[in-house]
Amino acid sequence: VSKAEDLRQQFAGKPRELLPTPALLVDERRLMGNLQKMAAFFAAGPTRLRPHAKSHKCSTLARLQVEAGAIGITCATVQEAEAMVAGGVRDILIANQVVNDYWLQRLLTLAGKCDLKVAADAEKNLRQLSRAASAAGVELGILVEVNVGMGRCGIDAGPPACALATVAAQLPGLRWRGFMGYEGHVVGIHDRQERFAQCRQAMTLLTQTVDLAREQGLVAEIVSAGGTGTYEAAGRFPGVTEVQAGSYALMDLAYRRVLTDFECALTVLATVISRPTPDRAIGDAGLKSMSTEFGLPEVAGNPGVALRDLSEEHSIFSVAGAHVTLAPGDKVELLPSHGCTTVALHPYLYLMRDGRVHDVWAVDGRGGG
Amino acid sequence: VSKAEDLRQQFAGKPRELLPTPALLVDERRLMGNLQKMAAFFAAGPTRLRPHAKSHKCSTLARLQVEAGAIGITCATVQEAEAMVAGGVRDILIANQVVNDYWLQRLLTLAGKCDLKVAADAEKNLRQLSRAASAAGVELGILVEVNVGMGRCGIDAGPPACALATVAAQLPGLRWRGFMGYEGHVVGIHDRQERFAQCRQAMTLLTQTVDLAREQGLVAEIVSAGGTGTYEAAGRFPGVTEVQAGSYALMDLAYRRVLTDFECALTVLATVISRPTPDRAIGDAGLKSMSTEFGLPEVAGNPGVALRDLSEEHSIFSVAGAHVTLAPGDKVELLPSHGCTTVALHPYLYLMRDGRVHDVWAVDGRGGG
């Protein structure tokens, strides 16, 4: 019996007041609405959805995405991939370079358990993957990562990327499957027209590389790109076969300022532990349960209460005055500014239906990264 | 066999190159030096050291602190306290209000297993603690938390705090033990003279309250205060019986800018996964393995390499040029800007001796907060 099962037995049907705080809550109606809306967009094809699990690190949620039509799951880490495969996902892309030898050995054990692809952007890494896969007697699918303008990982588009694909296609133990490119510099642009225009520029770099490779006899089966901010632009761009959007499922304040297609389903529940003055209250959720690199979270549903600051284990609330009732024991929900890094701080999430706990899901892809 | 034991068997004696990254490293020599230096300061007495476990959330490290002379351990959460007690610590102060009913029930189970104290700053909370302790047939030690100027939790110094102590002393199931006050607004002031002057102001508020309570027949056995930035000023202030410093053990960049008494023992190990250009390299440690609320971490020991930015699972390094050797597979260590919130991102820490893994410790107090 897993710990999540224990919590499920303890809290199913119970109101949020009984939960241990800080707790990560997911509104089931909003989550399911987000999943359905994204699934409907991709139902028309030909582009498919491969949701990114880095946003939720939860194999139960990933299975719902696959049941809703997703082709498979994108992962940032081998640990996430292991959780997804253990949870029943059968088609995995690790959209990062796996270079660390420990993680490479763990990666190899997944090769027989799912349709596994991993990103690569350098010949040295390809040779490392080839040696390891050959020694283990398995085959690793390879997507060559192209720098589509973000300037993080990725080899240059065009001839350099095609040359690397040629190497991947020839090395033993590897099976070249296509290209990927993440336009991370674009997904957060607030102006929709500008965001989509820059996304198309990035997708042009990616698909021109695909076309060049085809001319050289290398036909890409997979062309993977896109995020929540660009799912439409990338998802309708000719030649892109799959979109890696992840944040759409749970959403957060930062993405809500970019697009309103999806609802914020994620909150952090705090218990008020002190009301020292009429204009101040203190909650038990702090920097260790909410991230702040995209700004402070915001209070949801308590008029007259605003988050002023966070310390490690405390939320410091400004309260409009003595007329605002907020006493020790009361609950406050906070909307994370960045969902992905907030989820990673929690071992479990509580699925809420009609104000009560409907289920408890393990954040089973959580590790140290 | 715990997972830490598995990792110990796998990695003991091995160099950092073999570790799964991102990994949390602790330099044993520096850690032990920090523990010894702080222990030596408090060896003279009469004030004692009660190190704060929120900084390391590790019962193995806490035991070393107790073995070095600490009177017991301070915790921020019940979960930390459970880990410390399970690890053999027998004297615990939870320096926060426990108001959440779930955690209060868990707190009660610790009451028979250690000398347990918890902070309180409101009569409503005292009555809640009293009812719960009485129902469970246990006794909870109480420290009344005084607001010594930080403006977070804590009741006003003087008569209000003394009145609350009177309530605590009279309620069944509770045993009033004394006062605490955390001068969190002071510990980070860079100028030592100013920091100590403001600390003494805060300690004056606290000890005047102690004196007033004594006049009313309430003799405080425990007067707890102080942090790493103020351990000397609080530790030599007449009437303070114990100091709660925690960050001194592992240290971080933020505290290193405040005081140089202790060495930075904590780093996050990253593997270079890409070197796309001569002036850029990418590591596999990002926002999910290092906190940034106190600024970006810094590269330790790689001349010509600087951390430019972090994304969720990536470190983006500026490299001085092609002459700087930094290839996929190479390792980089990063000094956290804030150790407490960085440790909370990791399930284990690797104790390094002479460049090799000497031990693996579970961050067993880690939860969702």
Chai-1 contact restraints between the chains, C-beta under 6 A:
chainA,res_idxA,chainB,res_idxB,connection_type,confidence,min_distance_angstrom,max_distance_angstrom,comment,restraint_id
A,P20,B,Y102,contact,1.0,0.0,6.0,A-B,restraint_1
A,P20,B,W103,contact,1.0,0.0,6.0,A-B,restraint_2
A,T21,B,N100,contact,1.0,0.0,6.0,A-B,restraint_3
A,P22,B,G368,contact,1.0,0.0,6.0,A-B,restraint_4
A,P22,B,G369,contact,1.0,0.0,6.0,A-B,restraint_5
A,A76,B,E313,contact,1.0,0.0,6.0,A-B,restraint_6
A,Q97,B,I273,contact,1.0,0.0,6.0,A-B,restraint_7
A,Q97,B,S274,contact,1.0,0.0,6.0,A-B,restraint_8
A,V99,B,T271,contact,1.0,0.0,6.0,A-B,restraint_9
A,V99,B,I273,contact,1.0,0.0,6.0,A-B,restraint_10
A,V99,B,P328,contact,1.0,0.0,6.0,A-B,restraint_11
A,V99,B,G329,contact,1.0,0.0,6.0,A-B,restraint_12
A,N100,B,T21,contact,1.0,0.0,6.0,A-B,restraint_13
A,N100,B,T271,contact,1.0,0.0,6.0,A-B,restraint_14
A,Y102,B,P20,contact,1.0,0.0,6.0,A-B,restraint_15
A,W103,B,P20,contact,1.0,0.0,6.0,A-B,restraint_16
A,D121,B,S274,contact,1.0,0.0,6.0,A-B,restraint_17
A,A122,B,P328,contact,1.0,0.0,6.0,A-B,restraint_18
A,K124,B,P328,contact,1.0,0.0,6.0,A-B,restraint_19
A,N125,B,P328,contact,1.0,0.0,6.0,A-B,restraint_20
A,R152,B,H314,contact,1.0,0.0,6.0,A-B,restraint_21
A,C153,B,S274,contact,1.0,0.0,6.0,A-B,restraint_22
A,C153,B,I282,contact,1.0,0.0,6.0,A-B,restraint_23
A,T271,B,V99,contact,1.0,0.0,6.0,A-B,restraint_24
A,T271,B,N100,contact,1.0,0.0,6.0,A-B,restraint_25
A,I273,B,Q97,contact,1.0,0.0,6.0,A-B,restraint_26
A,I273,B,V99,contact,1.0,0.0,6.0,A-B,restraint_27
A,S274,B,Q97,contact,1.0,0.0,6.0,A-B,restraint_28
A,S274,B,D121,contact,1.0,0.0,6.0,A-B,restraint_29
A,S274,B,C153,contact,1.0,0.0,6.0,A-B,restraint_30
A,I282,B,C153,contact,1.0,0.0,6.0,A-B,restraint_31
A,L287,B,E293,contact,1.0,0.0,6.0,A-B,restraint_32
A,L287,B,T341,contact,1.0,0.0,6.0,A-B,restraint_33
A,K288,B,A344,contact,1.0,0.0,6.0,A-B,restraint_34
A,K288,B,G369,contact,1.0,0.0,6.0,A-B,restraint_35
A,S289,B,G368,contact,1.0,0.0,6.0,A-B,restraint_36
A,S289,B,G369,contact,1.0,0.0,6.0,A-B,restraint_37
A,T292,B,E293,contact,1.0,0.0,6.0,A-B,restraint_38
A,E293,B,L287,contact,1.0,0.0,6.0,A-B,restraint_39
A,E293,B,T292,contact,1.0,0.0,6.0,A-B,restraint_40
A,E312,B,C340,contact,1.0,0.0,6.0,A-B,restraint_41
A,E313,B,A76,contact,1.0,0.0,6.0,A-B,restraint_42
A,H314,B,R152,contact,1.0,0.0,6.0,A-B,restraint_43
A,P328,B,V99,contact,1.0,0.0,6.0,A-B,restraint_44
A,P328,B,A122,contact,1.0,0.0,6.0,A-B,restraint_45
A,P328,B,K124,contact,1.0,0.0,6.0,A-B,restraint_46
A,P328,B,N125,contact,1.0,0.0,6.0,A-B,restraint_47
A,G329,B,V99,contact,1.0,0.0,6.0,A-B,restraint_48
A,C340,B,E312,contact,1.0,0.0,6.0,A-B,restraint_49
A,T341,B,L287,contact,1.0,0.0,6.0,A-B,restraint_50
A,T341,B,K288,contact,1.0,0.0,6.0,A-B,restraint_51
A,A344,B,K288,contact,1.0,0.0,6.0,A-B,restraint_52
A,H346,B,G368,contact,1.0,0.0,6.0,A-B,restraint_53
A,P347,B,G368,contact,1.0,0.0,6.0,A-B,restraint_54
A,G368,B,P22,contact,1.0,0.0,6.0,A-B,restraint_55
A,G368,B,S289,contact,1.0,0.0,6.0,A-B,restraint_56
A,G368,B,H346,contact,1.0,0.0,6.0,A-B,restraint_57
A,G368,B,P347,contact,1.0,0.0,6.0,A-B,restraint_58
A,G369,B,P22,contact,1.0,0.0,6.0,A-B,restraint_59
A,G369,B,K288,contact,1.0,0.0,6.0,A-B,restraint_60
A,G369,B,S289,contact,1.0,0.0,6.0,A-B,restraint_61
